Each structure stands twice: as C-alpha cells, then as structure tokens.
Amino acid sequence: QVQLVESGGGLVQSGGSLRLSCAASGRTFSTFAMAWFRQAPGKERDFVAAITWSTLATYYADSVKGRFTISLDNAGNTVFLQMNGLKPEDTAVYYCATDFGTAKTIATRTVEPGYWGQGTQVTVSS
C-alpha cells in the first residue's frame, strides 16, 4: 500500500529556512500528484503546494508563493518543500499527501487526496 513518510520539520527563527522531505513508496506514482498541506492549532487543514508527477507542473497557495518551492526527485520517489522566509504564521503540522490526478485538481480540492503522511511539526519563532 501507499506509504508517505515526512521528515525535516523543526524550530526556526522568523526569516529562516527549512526543507521538508516526503518519501513515497508502495506503487508507481507517474499518474499521481504530490502535495503538501498544513494544519495550525484550532484551524482547518489548508493546501500549501502541489506538483504533478509526470509534468512537474506546480500550484501554490497565495500565502506561500515566492517563498516556498515544491520539487520532486523522481528516482528516489521523494517530494521536497523548500521553505524560505518563514513567518510565525507558517507554524503548523505539515502533511504530505498524494492521489491520482494533477497538481491543479489537488490545489482546487477537486480531488481530496486519499493518502497522507503522519505529519511533521514546523515552528517559527518571532
């Protein structure tokens, strides 16, 4: 079965950077899209970024555009989220997710991913 394992979270000061990784296994992902979501305490889980496996097309939430970059290592079945210029409001548990579709279908919530990782905590201090 599909398994997603995130890593790379931690504590960083405002303005700092972190890179999250998500190792995917269990099937061929060429027809899937990979995405990152985040959930802050007391809030709903929000879309952050997505990438289509086959075309590398990307989508970003407006709140992270220009600061975050999603990328794929096809050979290693790993998706990354490079986060620069971090702000306290970026503090959340970050989840990797995947399902059949494209970055656009996940970004617009046309497709709700059926596979999720366990999450990794990102804390940005002011």
C-alpha positions in Angstrom: 0.0 0.0 0.0 1.0 3.6 -0.4 3.2 4.9 2.4 4.3 8.5 2.9 7.0 9.4 5.4 7.8 13.1 6.1 10.9 14.5 7.7 12.7 17.8 8.1 10.5 19.8 10.4 11.8 21.7 13.4 12.1 25.0 15.1 13.4 28.0 13.2 13.5 31.8 13.7 11.4 34.1 11.6 13.1 34.7 8.3 14.8 31.3 8.4 14.6 28.3 6.1 13.6 24.6 6.3 13.4 21.8 3.8 10.8 19.1 4.3 11.0 15.7 2.6 8.4 13.1 1.9 9.5 9.6 0.9 6.7 7.8 -1.1 6.5 4.1 -1.6 4.0 1.3 -2.4 3.2 2.0 -6.1 4.1 3.8 -9.3 3.3 7.4 -8.9 3.6 8.6 -12.5 -0.2 9.3 -12.8 -0.4 10.9 -9.4 0.2 14.4 -7.9 2.1 15.1 -4.7 1.1 17.8 -2.3 1.8 19.5 1.0 -0.9 20.6 3.4 -0.6 22.2 6.8 -2.8 22.5 9.9 -2.3 25.0 12.6 -3.8 24.5 16.1 -7.5 25.1 16.1 -7.7 25.6 12.3 -8.6 23.5 9.3 -6.0 21.7 7.2 -5.0 24.0 4.3 -3.4 23.4 0.9 0.2 24.6 0.6 1.7 23.3 -2.6 1.3 20.6 -5.2 3.2 19.1 -8.1 2.1 16.8 -10.9 4.4 13.8 -11.1 4.5 13.4 -14.9 4.7 17.1 -16.0 6.2 18.8 -12.9 3.5 21.4 -13.1 3.1 23.2 -9.7 0.5 25.1 -7.8 0.9 27.1 -4.6 -1.3 28.7 -2.1 -1.2 32.5 -2.3 0.2 32.7 1.2 3.4 30.9 0.3 4.0 32.0 -3.3 7.5 33.3 -3.8 8.7 31.8 -0.5 8.1 28.0 -0.8 9.2 25.7 -3.6 7.9 22.1 -4.2 10.0 19.7 -6.2 10.4 16.0 -7.0 13.2 13.5 -7.0 11.7 11.0 -9.4 14.4 8.5 -9.0 14.0 8.5 -5.2 10.3 8.9 -5.1 10.7 11.8 -2.8 9.0 15.2 -2.8 10.5 18.2 -1.2 9.2 21.5 0.2 11.8 24.2 0.4 10.6 26.9 2.7 12.3 30.3 2.8 11.4 33.5 4.5 9.5 31.6 7.2 7.0 33.6 9.3 5.3 32.8 12.6 2.1 32.2 10.8 3.7 29.3 8.9 3.8 27.4 12.2 1.8 24.2 11.7 1.9 20.5 11.3 2.8 19.9 7.6 1.4 16.8 5.9 2.5 15.1 2.6 -0.4 13.8 0.5 -0.9 12.1 -2.8 -3.5 10.7 -5.1 -4.4 10.2 -8.7 -4.7 13.5 -10.5 -2.8 16.7 -11.1 -1.5 19.5 -9.0 -4.4 21.6 -10.2 -7.1 19.1 -9.1 -5.5 18.8 -5.7 -4.9 22.5 -5.3 -8.6 23.3 -6.1 -9.7 20.4 -3.9 -11.4 18.8 -6.9 -9.6 15.8 -5.7 -9.1 15.2 -2.0 -6.0 13.1 -1.5 -6.6 9.6 -0.2 -3.1 9.0 1.1 -1.5 11.0 3.8 1.7 11.0 5.8 1.9 11.3 9.6 2.9 15.0 9.6 5.9 16.9 10.7 5.9 19.9 13.0 7.2 23.3 11.8 7.5 26.0 14.4 8.6 29.5 13.5 9.5 31.8 16.4 9.2 35.6 16.2 
